[in-house]
Amino acid sequence: MPRNTATAVCQATHSRDPDRPRPAADGRNLCYGCITGVTRNLTDLPWLHAEVEASMPTQRPTGTAPVSGTRERGLPVNLTAGELASQVAYDLGVFATWVASDRGLLAPADPRVPGLCSWLTPHVDWLAASEYAAEVRDVLTELVGRAYRVIDPGRRPVELGLCVEQFTDGQVCEGRLWAAVRDMDDPRPSRIWCSGCDLVLTPEQWFRFGKKYQQRAAEIARDQQKCERIAS
C-alpha cells in the first residue's frame, strides 16, 4: 500500500489562483482535476514522445539560422529533443519501478514509453493517495509542457487558455485548452482538448463550445471580482 498521508487540501501546484486551497478527493492528496490531469498526461505522453523523437533530426541547432559566410552545418540532432525524449522514458521508468516495488507487482513487460504509460494508468488512484502524489503530478505536467515546446512549430498545437469546465464537486478544471488544426495532408484529425479533464471536441462542435466557453469565462471572472471585493 502507498504511504497514505492524505490531507484535506490538494498538494499539487496550480496555475490558476495558486494560493487558493483546493479540496482533495477522498483519501487522496490531489483534487479531482489533478487526478484527471495525471490520467490525461499519461494518455498524451506516448504520442508527444513520438513527436519529440520525430523532431530530433536536424541540420542545425533548433531555433537558429545558418551563419552567413560560414560552412558550419551545425549538429545533426536536436539536443533539446533528445534530452527530453530520454527524460520522459527515465521518469516514467522510475515511477513504474516504484509502483511495482511498493505494490508487489511485476515490472512492466514493455519498457518503452507507450508501455509504461499503459501500465501506470490503472494505478493513478494509488499514485494520488501516495505521499509523492504532488511530485508525480508536477513531473508529468512539466514533461507534457516541455514536449509541446520542443515539437516542431509547424506541428505544435496552439494554446487557447484556461479551461472552464466544472467537475461534479463544483471545482473548475485546472487544465489548459489546446487546439490542433491539421491540413488536408495530415491524417490526424483537428480537435480541441484540455490537458486537465476529459474535454475533447471535434471541429463540428467548436462553434457551439465557443459560445459556452465565453459565457462560462465571464461568470468565473465575475465570481473572482466578487470574492476580491469581499476580501478587501
Secondary structure by P-SEA (a helix, b strand, c coil): cccccccccccccccccccbbbbccccccccaaaaaaaaaaaacaaaaaaaaaaaccccccccccccccccccccccaaaaaaaaaaaaaaaaaaaaaaaaaacccccccccaaaaaaaaccaaaaaaaccaaaaaaaaaaaaaaaaaaacccccbbbbcccccccccccccccbbbbbbbbccccccccccccccccccccccaaaaaaaaaaaaaaaaaaaaaaaaaaac
